[in-house]
């Protein structure tokens, strides 16, 4: 393997030195909130049932009904926060249907996702148990679309109150004596669409009304998150910040970059589709920038966090699966979508302080896929695992100058990067080469401080369409990377085509 990296390094160093990354190791101020690496689990398809929840009597190993293999895998990527129960499902979810003895819980029809019967066996207690097993923060999304103010207020009381009250007594009756800690609460979801088809002005008024009754009980403090815009709906951000900005702690935009040139199965695409998807993924930088400008006008101190609590690729479902279950495969292309998006969020860490990729298991751009007792880690999972050193690290500002990658009419920067310094002083640089055909040579200059590269890992494959299956679980996985060379100012890196890389440097 060492000889392979040496040959690649020699090959790319003969190219023009046109790619340069300057990392300001002495100008760090902003923390990369670990919640940028958050996740989202909706009652959709087999995300919850079969993916997370199998029930206590299942032959699949579980802890109180929650799959052990899934919990173990998600711990590998250090899940910091998990959003639940939706998504569109949240605005038809009535939480009292999901508490008490499971055999007595009423069923409902999941009208958004496949029209299947939801038995409510996975509810508040099960979700909070999952978060405790994962060691992550729960983020609950409340029902504004079809729910009442009283219903939302009582849910917060049920979860967090330690006072003598009907909701506290009901929680104790259902087996939980002590209140849970709940920080993050979303007041509605996609209220411009499936959450009620509201105008921004109407939702701003509804947000203020509902949020008034999302109260703090005992020592618990709620971080209130308002429904944000759909993609480039800048009027929504302007209206919400103007009318309700002082009453929220977070605003949650959504953006899905879609599939290729047209919506298609995840594994069936050509280079034109590869380029089209990555170009749309990179557009999130423009969205963050423009929404931030509006937020800065109303909130110059950046008290309100931008929270991208739904984002990712959205392909056609796999053949033979329920169209309403949104089950899709996950290839090296999706890994690049994750890598460039996370680099962008890191770079905007002064405003972006949480993001939740859609979704955790078996749905859209999932971390894991399951089939009965079988489980497989996706290429996107491996990107999240590689990027864990960025969690709560300090952002190192950087400037990237690089060659363009073009395919037909789609043109974009050929490289993506972000850098941070952890508490021990180690520097981590994450890099993506978007070009599926050509390696790239990158000169990295460390300004202000010196550090030397000590290790690296790379995620790549032979083909753009490479992915992991239940039969071949490790087709795409990270491997050791040594295609770098120290220089007087920093280092030079030889990036393979279509790759995601992390480098560790020590002072």
Helices and strands as residue ranges (DSSP letters): H 2-13, E 20-24, G 34-37, E 38-40, E 62-63, E 66-67, H 68-76, E 81-84, G 88-92, G 95-98, G 102-104, E 108-110, E 116-118, H 124-134, E 137-142, H 149-160, H 166-173, E 184-187, H 200-212, E 223-230, H 234-244, G 245-247, E 250-258, H 271-282, H 284-298, E 305-313, G 323-325, H 332-347, E 352-358, E 368-371, E 374-377, H 379-386, G 387-390, E 394-395, E 398-401, E 404-407, E 410-413, E 415-421, E 427-433, E 440-447, E 452-459, E 479-480, E 484-486, E 490-495, E 499-506
